[in-house]
Amino acid sequence: MLVVAGMAVVLRVADALPGAALGLPRGVRRVDALADLERITGRRMPVPAYYPDTIEWPPIEGRYDMAGSAAIWCRHRSSGVTGLIVATAPPGMDRIAPGVMPGSADLQREDGAMHGRPATLARVRGIDGAVWQQVQWRGLHQIIMVRYRGTLDELMKVAGSIHE
């Protein structure tokens, strides 16, 4: 019995290694293509129709959590740092899993609306110290969050261009 218990520990460690080596939390995986992310999650990712000229397309990566949350990450053209993240969670969840988003702390939070639905607007500070603008709302088929390293006006243009 001791061998079986030891083997279970080895398997748990081996399962966590790929994500840990990439700096990903347990249960979060990275994919390279938007189509792969949609196939794995079983739902369409909300892709903005409007992107500021400062943001590169296609996304640099996609992330998904085993519980169903997913996100696409896009870079700023000039600096190469992540500048836009669009994340989702399936309708049965009450929030987006934190593993698909970079860590942040709220600086300011307000209630608002997006696409005629209640939304939460926030300014957050990332773990790297950068300030982001963020909006989250419950869409027709999923929770949607857009986080942008830029102005609130640009964030609202990006989020407003998402067709559910």
Secondary structure per residue as TSV (DSSP state, phi and psi in degrees):
chain	resnum	aa	ss	phi	psi
A	1	M	-	360.0	-34.8
A	2	L	H	-60.6	-38.0
A	3	V	H	-64.4	-40.9
A	4	V	H	-63.7	-45.5
A	5	A	H	-62.7	-42.3
A	6	G	H	-63.1	-39.2
A	7	M	H	-64.9	-38.0
A	8	A	H	-62.8	-40.6
A	9	V	H	-64.1	-43.7
A	10	V	H	-60.9	-42.9
A	11	L	H	-66.1	-39.5
A	12	R	H	-63.5	-41.7
A	13	V	H	-65.0	-44.4
A	14	A	H	-63.2	-36.0
A	15	D	H	-66.2	-35.9
A	16	A	H	-81.1	-21.4
A	17	L	H	-60.2	-47.6
A	18	P	H	-57.4	-45.1
A	19	G	H	-67.8	-41.4
A	20	A	H	-63.3	-39.3
A	21	A	H	-64.6	-27.7
A	22	L	T	-95.4	2.4
A	23	G	T	77.7	24.7
A	24	L	-	-103.3	144.0
A	25	P	-	-67.4	160.9
A	26	R	T	-58.3	136.8
A	27	G	T	85.8	-2.0
A	28	V	E	-107.9	134.4
A	29	R	E	-123.5	156.2
A	30	R	E	-109.9	140.9
A	31	V	E	-130.4	156.8
A	32	D	S	-95.1	-21.6
A	33	A	-	-123.4	141.7
A	34	L	H	-58.3	-41.5
A	35	A	H	-61.0	-37.7
A	36	D	H	-66.1	-41.0
A	37	L	H	-62.6	-43.2
A	38	E	H	-67.2	-38.3
A	39	R	H	-64.9	-44.4
A	40	I	H	-67.0	-42.7
A	41	T	H	-81.8	-20.1
A	42	G	T	76.2	18.6
A	43	R	S	-148.0	159.7
A	44	R	-	-75.9	133.1
A	45	M	-	-78.6	136.5
A	46	P	-	-75.0	112.7
A	47	V	-	-105.9	124.1
A	48	P	-	-62.5	146.2
A	49	A	S	-84.7	-22.2
A	50	Y	-	-113.0	131.2
A	51	Y	-	-128.6	135.0
A	52	P	-	-61.4	150.7
A	53	D	T	-58.2	-20.1
A	54	T	T	-78.8	-10.2
A	55	I	B	-103.5	133.9
A	56	E	-	-81.6	148.1
A	57	W	S	-131.5	138.4
A	58	P	S	-80.5	172.8
A	59	P	-	-59.3	151.9
A	60	I	S	-77.0	-26.1
A	61	E	E	-164.3	162.8
A	62	G	E	-121.4	149.4
A	63	R	E	-131.8	144.1
A	64	Y	E	-138.0	148.6
A	65	D	E	-105.9	143.6
A	66	M	T	-58.2	-21.6
A	67	A	T	-80.2	-11.3
A	68	G	S	121.7	-12.2
A	69	S	-	-71.7	152.1
A	70	A	E	-149.0	157.0
A	71	A	E	-153.2	149.0
A	72	I	E	-112.8	140.2
A	73	W	E	-117.4	129.4
A	74	C	E	-120.2	150.3
A	75	R	E	-98.4	156.8
A	76	H	B	-74.9	137.5
A	77	R	T	-62.2	-44.6
A	78	S	T	-76.4	-42.8
A	79	S	T	-98.1	-23.2
A	80	G	-	82.0	-3.2
A	81	V	S	-81.0	158.5
A	82	T	E	-62.7	130.9
A	83	G	E	-125.2	-15.2
A	84	L	E	-148.9	132.6
A	85	I	E	-132.8	131.6
A	86	V	E	-116.8	120.7
A	87	A	E	-124.5	154.8
A	88	T	E	-139.7	161.8
A	89	A	E	-141.4	145.0
A	90	P	-	-65.2	161.1
A	91	P	T	-58.5	-28.5
A	92	G	T	-74.7	-12.4
A	93	M	-	-92.7	155.9
A	94	D	S	-97.9	-7.4
A	95	R	S	-161.2	168.1
A	96	I	-	-81.4	133.1
A	97	A	-	-60.7	132.2
A	98	P	G	-62.5	-23.2
A	99	G	G	-66.5	-21.2
A	100	V	G	-89.1	-7.1
A	101	M	S	-118.4	150.3
A	102	P	-	-69.8	149.6
A	103	G	-	-59.8	149.4
A	104	S	E	-157.0	164.2
A	105	A	E	-127.3	135.0
A	106	D	E	-66.4	134.7
A	107	L	E	-104.0	-36.5
A	108	Q	E	-156.3	144.1
A	109	R	E	-144.5	136.1
A	110	E	E	-142.1	151.3
A	111	D	E	-83.9	145.9
A	112	G	E	-157.4	-153.9
A	113	A	E	-142.8	148.8
A	114	M	E	-141.9	125.6
A	115	H	T	55.5	35.7
A	116	G	T	76.2	10.4
A	117	R	E	-117.5	153.4
A	118	P	E	-58.4	139.3
A	119	A	E	-140.2	161.6
A	120	T	E	-118.3	121.6
A	121	L	E	-97.7	139.7
A	122	A	E	-147.7	152.9
A	123	R	E	-109.8	128.2
A	124	V	E	-128.1	154.8
A	125	R	E	-107.4	123.7
A	126	G	E	-73.8	169.0
A	127	I	T	-65.4	-18.9
A	128	D	T	-89.3	1.0
A	129	G	S	93.9	-9.4
A	130	A	-	-71.9	146.3
A	131	V	E	-96.9	132.0
A	132	W	E	-119.8	152.6
A	133	Q	E	-101.7	144.8
A	134	Q	E	-147.1	143.2
A	135	V	E	-135.8	139.2
A	136	Q	E	-136.1	137.9
A	137	W	E	-149.9	163.3
A	138	R	E	-95.1	110.7
A	139	G	-	-80.5	-168.8
A	140	L	S	-63.5	-39.4
A	141	H	S	-124.7	0.9
A	142	Q	S	-171.0	163.1
A	143	I	E	-79.3	139.1
A	144	I	E	-127.0	134.0
A	145	M	E	-129.8	134.3
A	146	V	E	-120.7	125.0
A	147	R	E	-120.9	128.8
A	148	Y	E	-132.8	133.8
A	149	R	S	-91.3	84.0
A	150	G	S	177.3	-154.1
A	151	T	-	-82.3	157.7
A	152	L	H	-63.4	-39.1
A	153	D	H	-58.8	-45.4
A	154	E	H	-66.0	-40.9
A	155	L	H	-56.7	-46.3
A	156	M	H	-66.2	-33.2
A	157	K	H	-66.2	-44.3
A	158	V	H	-63.1	-53.2
A	159	A	H	-63.9	-38.0
A	160	G	H	-67.0	-20.0
A	161	S	T	-88.3	-2.7
A	162	I	-	-77.7	124.5
A	163	H	-	-101.5	123.2
A	164	E	-	-78.5	360.0
